[in-house]
Amino acid sequence: MWRVFLEILNQAQAYLYKQPIAFNSHALGNLARWGHWDGVWYQEIEHHGYVLHHLANGQESSAFFPAFPLTTRLIADVTRLNPILAGLILNILLTSIACFFMYKLTLTVAEKYGTKIKISKRKLGTLGVLCLLLYPASLFMSAYYVEAFLMVGFLGSIYFALTNRLLWSALFIIIATANKSSGLVLLPTVAVIIFEQWRTGKKRKPEELIKKLLIPLIGLVGIGSYMLFQLIKFHNALFWYKSQLAWRVPSKTFFLNNIYQIFYSHLFQESYYGSKYYYALYLFIMSLPFIITALGIWIAIKYKTYWPLVLGFFSLAIPLSTGTLLSLDRIEIITVPMATFIVIACVKKRSYMIGFLSVLTLSGLALVLFTLGFLRVLFAG
């Protein structure tokens, strides 16, 4: 239903504007509208592999990890489908898997950290899934983007870590790190989960803790394999990192000061952002660091667990260290597991539940605006 709704937005907007698609996938019609921005880079990798472009701004396809475009290419070769269509179908399946793990994770968090909850498991898990699907940047899971793959890695890894199946958790870390460098956030997050389980367990031998902490390091196979490829092809294992710098804001000042100068100093200047849409978008993005930090602290105080705080901290530290808020809303989708604590807190009181559903409704409206804005970029004017 979520994907059909987003597609209705896509088709309706395309019909209203009646303008041509802005790149070379006319055979797909309006479905091709889901494949621009970063999607163009993934298409480049899918068609030609990793090649040097020597662009003046320093941007290279090496900044984008291989798991998604290579999987798309494999599906396209086997099924003879258009690669973009193959990627969109893949993301529908991956989003379904991500929803399954969000459902299971919500129930696991409720069992592990919540007291007795007077609501059926089906309704509880469904609320968790809604948090994932109604997050404003969840639209990227429906596009020709890597986010659906990434969310499978994050939700699966945290779920298996909380249920003490560490080898499975490590395998899902591989999925995450093979798709994006932000997958590395899982290593400290899972490490804290392991430590908390060890601390409250019966066997508190240090060697047992060390043994368990080594298992998630298997997850480095994902990014490690890509670095090995980069070393062989470009003679630099960190060439992907060098390429990513081209998308960042260069500055000699402290990055927090740089962020303030670019965004927060213009907080009340709608004209600075060019339109009401972009002004509303950046108001949301600028609020995310405060929301995520406050949520992590609240969980730590109320539920005496710290892995959500660690997840939130590192998810913010990596993008903010670049000195820009660029795509922060999309990056922060990896913090959705923290929302499971909001779910179990709100189902206990009717007044809280009403507020929670109101927030979900507003988030859904933001999802509509974000989706229309994402698709609108394809058109001139």
N, C-alpha and C positions, 0 to 999 in steps of 0.2 A: 504494500500500500504506500509506503514511504517513497519507494523508487518511482512508482506510477505517478504519484502526486508531483514529484520533481520533474518528471518528464512532461506532464501536463503544463507546468509552468514554462518549460523549454519550448514546447510546440506552440503554446498560446502566444508567447512573446515573439517567436519567429514569425508567426502569422500576422501579428499586429504591425511589425516593422516592415515586413515584406522586402528585406534587403538580402543580397547574396551572402553566402558563407564566405568567410575571409581567408580560407586556405583550401588546399587541394584535395579534399575528401568529399566532393559533391555527390558521389555515389551513395553515401550514407544519409544524405539530406541533412535534416536538422540535428540528427544524432551527433554529427561531427562537431557541433557547437560545444560539446563537453571536452574537447581535446586541445584547447589552446593554453596560453601561458606555459607553465612547466610541462604540460602535456605535449607541446611541440618538441621539447627536448627529448622526452621519452619516445616519441615517434621517430626522432632522428636516430636514437640508439637502436630502436627496434629495426629500422631499415638499413642502417649503415654501420652499426657497432660504434665503438669509441674512436673518433678521429679528431685530430686537432683542427680547430677553425681559425685560430690566430685572430680572433675578433679584437677590435681596438679597445673595447671595454674589459677585455680579459676573460669574458664568459666562455666556458667550455662545457661540453656534454659530460665530462668526467666528474662534474659536481653532483651528478645524479647517479644513484646506486643501481645496480643491474637487475635485481631480482624481478621487479615488475615488468620492465620491457622485454627481458629474455623469456619470461613465462608467457607473456602475451604473444611473442613471436612463435614460441613453440605451439601454442594453441592455434594460432592462425595458420601455421604450416600443416598441422594435422587436420584441421577442420576446413581449410581453404576459405576461411572467413576474412573479411577486411580486418586488419590488425586493430583498428580503433574499436570496431564492434566486438572483437574478441576480448579486448581489454575491458570494455563496459560489461560484458557478460561475466568475465572473471570477477569484476568488482561486485557484481550482484551476489555471486556465490560467496565471496570473501566477507561481504557485509553480513550475510546470513550467518556465517560462522562466527563473526565478531559479536553479533546479537546473541548467539547461543552462549558464548563465554561471558558476556555481560550479564545474562540471565543467571548463569551458574555462579558467577562472582557475587552478585547481589545476595543470593541465598546463602553463600558461604560467609560473607561478611555479617549477615544477619545472625547466623548461627554462632559465629565466633565472637562477635563483639556486641551483639544486641541482646537485650533481655527478651522475655516472652512477648511475641508480637501477635496480636489478634487480627490476622489477615492471612488469606490463603497464599501458599507459595507461588501459585500462578500469578496472582495479582502483584505480589511483591516483586517477582522477577520481571514482570512486564513493565513496572515503573522504572526499574533499572534500565531496561532496553530503551524506554522512551527518553531517558537522559542522554543516551548515546545518539539516538536518531534525531532528536530535536535540538542537539547542540548546533548553534548557527553555522559552524564550519563543517558539519557532517556532510554537506553537499559534495565535498571533495571525495568522499567515499563512493559517490555515484559517478564521478567524472573519470577521465583517463589520467588518473593520478595514483599515487602510491599509498594514500592514506588507509584504504581498506585493508591492504596487506599489513601495514604497520599496526593497525588496531588489533588484528588477529594476533600478532606477535605480543603486543602489550597485554591484552586482556587474558590471553592464554597463559602467558608466563606468570603473571601475578596470581591467577587462579590456581595454577598447579603448585606455585610456591606456598600459597596459603594452605593448600591441602597436603603439603609435605611430599610432593612428587617432584623432586628437584631435577631429575634428569629430563623429564618432560618440560619443566620450566626452562631449562637450558636450551632445549631444542626450539622453543618458541622465541627465546632471545636471539637465536640464530636468524629466525625469520625477520625479526625486527631490525637487527643490525645489517642484514643483507639488503634492506630497503632504504634505510636512512641512518645518518649518524646519530640522530636523536634516540635510536634504539639503545645506545650506550647508557642512557638514563636508567635502564632496567637493572644494570649491574649493582649500583648502590641501593636501589629500591629492594631488590630481592635479597641482597646481603642483610639489610635491616630486618626483613621478615625472618630470615634464617636465625639471626641473632636473638630476636624476640622469642622465637620458638624454642631455641636452645636454653635461654634464660629461664623459661617457665617449665621446661621439661624436667624429667627425673634424672636423666644422665647429663650432667653438666661438665663433662670432661673437655678440657681445652682442645685436645687432639680431635675430638668428635666435631667440635665447632669448625676447626680449620679444614677438616675433611669435607664438611658440607659447604663451606664457603668457596672451595675450589671448584665445585660442580658448575655453578653459573658461569664460570670463566670459559666453559665450552662455547658459550654464546658468542665469544669473540671470533669464532670460525666464520661467521657471516661477514663482518667487516674485514677480518684478516684475509679472507680469500680475495676480496676486492683489492685490498692493498697489495697483495702478491701479484695480482694481474697488472696493477698500475706500475709496480716496480719493473715487471718484465717488459711492458709495452712502452712506458714513458720514462723508465729509469728513475722513478721517484714514487715511493710507496705512499706519500702524502700529497700526490698531485691533485687528488679529489678535494683535499682541504684547501689547497692553493686556489683551485678553481672556484670554490665556494666564496672565497674572499671578494670575488668580483661583484657579488650581489650585496655586499655590505657597505656601510657608510664609513668611509675613511675619516679618521679624526685623530688629532694629537691630544685631545682632552680626555678626561676620565669619561668612560662610556655613559655613566648615569647622567653626567652633565650634558653630554651630547644628546641623549634621549630627551632631556628636559628642554633643551634649546630647539629641537626639531618638532616636538609634539606638545608637551605640557605647557610650554610658554604661550602656546596659541590656543589654549583650552576654550576660550570664549570668543574666538575669531572664526566664525563659520565660513567667512569668505576665503580664509587661508586654505581650506580643503577643497574649494572649487564647487561643491554642491552639497545639498542637504544629505544626500545618501552617504557620501564619503565622510561628512562630518559625523553622522550617526555611527558609521562603521568605526571610525577612529576613537570615538567616545567609548565604544564597547571595548576596543583593543586596549585603550589606555587604562581601563578599569580592571583588566584581567590580572595583572600582577598583584593588585591589592586583594581581589577576590580570592585568588588561589592561595596567597600567603595566609589570609585570614582563615580560610577553610582548613588549611593544614594545621594551623595553630589550634583551632577549635577541636579538630579531631584528636590531636595529641592530648589536649586537656581533658576532653570528655571521655574518650575511649582508651586512653593510655596506650596508644600505639603510634609509632612514628614513621612508618613507611610511607603514608600519604604525604606527610610533610617533606620527606626526602624526595619523593616523586615530584611534588610541586616545586621544590627549591631547584633541583637540577633541570627541570623542564624550562624554568625561567632563566636560570643562570647561563645556559648555553646560548639562547638567542639574544638575551640582553647584553651579553659580553661582546656582541658584534657592534653595539652602538646603534641599533635600529630596532624599531617595532615591526619591521616588514614581515608580513605573514604570521604574526604572533598568534592570531586567532586560530589559524590552521595548525600551527605547531602545538598549541596547548590542548588540542583534542586528546593528546595522550594522558591528560590528567583526568579524563572521564571516570576512571576507577574510583576517584575520590568521592564522586557523586553517590556511590552506594551508601555511604554513611549518612548523607542527607536523607536518602530514602528511608532507612531504618529509623531515623530520628523523627521523621514526619508522619509515619504511619501510626505512631503511638498516640497522637493527639489530633483531633478533628480540626482544630484551628490551624495547626501546623500544616496539615494536609491540604487545606484550602489554599494557604499561601504557596505551598510547593507546586500545586497544580496551576496556580496563577503564573508562577515563574516559568513553568514548562510551556504555558500558552504564549507568554511573551517571547520565550526563546524560539518557539515555533514560528512566530511572526517574523522574528529576526532572521530565521532560516530562509523564509520566503524572500526577504529583502536581499540577503546575501546571495541567494541563488540568482535572482534577477540581475543583480549587479555583476556577478561573475559572468553571466551569459551576455549581458549588454555590451561588454567590452569588444565583442566581435564586430560591432556595427559602427559605422562612421556617424559623426554628429552627436 
